[in-house]
Amino acid sequence: MPLKLDCPVDGCDGFCQAGTEEEVMEQAREHVESAHPEMELDEATVSQLQDSIYEV
């Protein structure tokens, strides 16, 4: 079953969807770099993002 992560930034309708958590997180890193370069992907943020991944 695919996994999905919705962008947590208010006003952003971006999302990442893939077959594994690793693929979702790679897409999330790419999204942050392109759409939210001011966002820091520190350990706490990465953990929050991982906790927000759900099955679709």
TORPA-4810 file (N, C-alpha, C, O; in nm, 3 decimals):
<nodes>
NODE_1_0.085_-0.117_0.000_0.000_0.000_0.000_0.090_0.124_0.000_0.186_0.131_0.077_M
NODE_2_0.060_0.222_-0.085_0.143_0.343_-0.092_0.141_0.422_0.039_0.046_0.415_0.117_P
NODE_3_0.247_0.495_0.060_0.260_0.583_0.176_0.256_0.727_0.129_0.300_0.758_0.018_L
NODE_4_0.203_0.816_0.213_0.189_0.956_0.174_0.229_1.046_0.291_0.208_1.012_0.407_K
NODE_5_0.286_1.160_0.256_0.320_1.264_0.352_0.273_1.396_0.294_0.316_1.435_0.186_L
NODE_6_0.185_1.464_0.366_0.139_1.597_0.324_0.235_1.701_0.380_0.281_1.690_0.493_D
NODE_7_0.265_1.802_0.299_0.353_1.909_0.345_0.289_1.979_0.464_0.173_2.021_0.456_C
NODE_8_0.362_1.994_0.575_0.305_2.057_0.694_0.306_2.210_0.691_0.256_2.273_0.784_P
NODE_9_0.362_2.270_0.588_0.371_2.415_0.581_0.235_2.472_0.543_0.176_2.433_0.443_V
NODE_10_0.185_2.565_0.624_0.055_2.628_0.598_0.053_2.689_0.460_0.145_2.761_0.421_D
NODE_11_-0.053_2.660_0.385_-0.069_2.716_0.252_-0.003_2.636_0.142_-0.022_2.668_0.024_G
NODE_12_0.074_2.535_0.175_0.139_2.452_0.074_0.058_2.325_0.056_0.029_2.254_0.153_C
NODE_13_0.022_2.296_-0.068_-0.055_2.175_-0.095_0.034_2.061_-0.147_-0.016_1.964_-0.204_D
NODE_14_0.163_2.073_-0.127_0.256_1.970_-0.170_0.241_1.843_-0.089_0.200_1.845_0.027_G
NODE_15_0.276_1.732_-0.152_0.275_1.604_-0.083_0.376_1.512_-0.149_0.420_1.535_-0.261_F
NODE_16_0.412_1.408_-0.077_0.503_1.306_-0.127_0.433_1.172_-0.114_0.367_1.145_-0.014_C
NODE_17_0.446_1.090_-0.217_0.382_0.959_-0.214_0.473_0.858_-0.281_0.525_0.883_-0.390_Q
NODE_18_0.493_0.745_-0.215_0.581_0.640_-0.267_0.550_0.509_-0.196_0.463_0.502_-0.110_A
NODE_19_0.624_0.407_-0.235_0.601_0.274_-0.181_0.669_0.246_-0.049_0.627_0.156_0.025_G
NODE_20_0.775_0.323_-0.017_0.847_0.301_0.108_0.867_0.433_0.181_0.861_0.540_0.121_T
NODE_21_0.891_0.423_0.312_0.916_0.543_0.391_1.042_0.614_0.342_1.047_0.737_0.339_E
NODE_22_1.142_0.538_0.303_1.267_0.598_0.255_1.243_0.681_0.129_1.297_0.791_0.116_E
NODE_23_1.162_0.629_0.038_1.131_0.703_-0.085_1.050_0.828_-0.055_1.073_0.933_-0.115_E
NODE_24_0.955_0.818_0.038_0.876_0.935_0.077_0.967_1.041_0.136_0.954_1.159_0.103_V
NODE_25_1.060_1.001_0.223_1.149_1.098_0.286_1.245_1.160_0.185_1.280_1.277_0.199_M
NODE_26_1.288_1.086_0.086_1.374_1.143_-0.019_1.296_1.249_-0.097_1.349_1.356_-0.126_E
NODE_27_1.171_1.219_-0.130_1.087_1.318_-0.198_1.066_1.440_-0.109_1.066_1.553_-0.157_Q
NODE_28_1.048_1.417_0.021_1.029_1.528_0.115_1.152_1.618_0.118_1.139_1.741_0.118_A
NODE_29_1.270_1.558_0.119_1.393_1.639_0.117_1.400_1.724_-0.010_1.436_1.842_-0.006_R
NODE_30_1.365_1.663_-0.123_1.366_1.736_-0.249_1.263_1.849_-0.248_1.290_1.959_-0.297_E
NODE_31_1.146_1.823_-0.192_1.041_1.925_-0.183_1.086_2.041_-0.096_1.068_2.157_-0.132_H
NODE_32_1.145_2.011_0.018_1.193_2.116_0.108_1.298_2.201_0.039_1.294_2.324_0.047_V
NODE_33_1.392_2.138_-0.029_1.498_2.212_-0.098_1.442_2.306_-0.204_1.491_2.418_-0.220_E
NODE_34_1.341_2.261_-0.278_1.289_2.343_-0.387_1.181_2.441_-0.344_1.178_2.554_-0.393_S
NODE_35_1.093_2.402_-0.252_0.979_2.487_-0.217_0.997_2.562_-0.085_0.936_2.668_-0.067_A
NODE_36_1.078_2.510_0.005_1.094_2.571_0.138_1.241_2.572_0.180_1.276_2.512_0.281_H
NODE_37_1.327_2.639_0.104_1.471_2.636_0.134_1.506_2.694_0.272_1.614_2.668_0.324_P
NODE_38_1.414_2.772_0.329_1.439_2.829_0.462_1.418_2.726_0.573_1.461_2.748_0.686_E
NODE_39_1.352_2.615_0.542_1.324_2.512_0.642_1.448_2.427_0.667_1.514_2.382_0.573_M
NODE_40_1.478_2.405_0.794_1.593_2.322_0.831_1.544_2.181_0.861_1.454_2.161_0.943_E
NODE_41_1.604_2.084_0.796_1.567_1.944_0.819_1.657_1.885_0.928_1.740_1.798_0.902_L
NODE_42_1.638_1.935_1.049_1.715_1.881_1.161_1.650_1.750_1.208_1.547_1.709_1.155_D
NODE_43_1.710_1.688_1.306_1.664_1.557_1.353_1.518_1.562_1.401_1.441_1.470_1.372_E
NODE_44_1.481_1.667_1.473_1.344_1.678_1.525_1.243_1.693_1.411_1.136_1.632_1.415_A
NODE_45_1.276_1.774_1.311_1.186_1.794_1.197_1.170_1.665_1.118_1.059_1.629_1.080_T
NODE_46_1.280_1.597_1.093_1.274_1.470_1.020_1.188_1.370_1.096_1.108_1.298_1.036_V
NODE_47_1.203_1.365_1.227_1.123_1.274_1.310_0.974_1.308_1.300_0.891_1.218_1.290_S
NODE_48_0.941_1.437_1.304_0.801_1.480_1.291_0.745_1.440_1.155_0.632_1.392_1.146_Q
NODE_49_0.824_1.459_1.051_0.779_1.422_0.917_0.755_1.272_0.908_0.654_1.228_0.853_L
NODE_50_0.848_1.194_0.960_0.833_1.049_0.957_0.707_1.005_1.031_0.638_0.913_0.987_Q
NODE_51_0.677_1.070_1.143_0.558_1.036_1.221_0.429_1.074_1.148_0.322_1.024_1.182_D
NODE_52_0.438_1.163_1.049_0.320_1.210_0.976_0.291_1.129_0.850_0.192_1.155_0.782_S
NODE_53_0.375_1.032_0.818_0.353_0.948_0.700_0.239_0.851_0.729_0.233_0.792_0.836_I
NODE_54_0.150_0.837_0.632_0.036_0.746_0.650_0.011_0.666_0.523_0.057_0.703_0.415_Y
NODE_55_-0.063_0.555_0.537_-0.097_0.470_0.423_-0.216_0.528_0.350_-0.308_0.584_0.410_E
NODE_56_-0.213_0.514_0.217_-0.327_0.557_0.134_-0.380_0.441_0.053_-0.476_0.457_-0.023_V
</nodes>
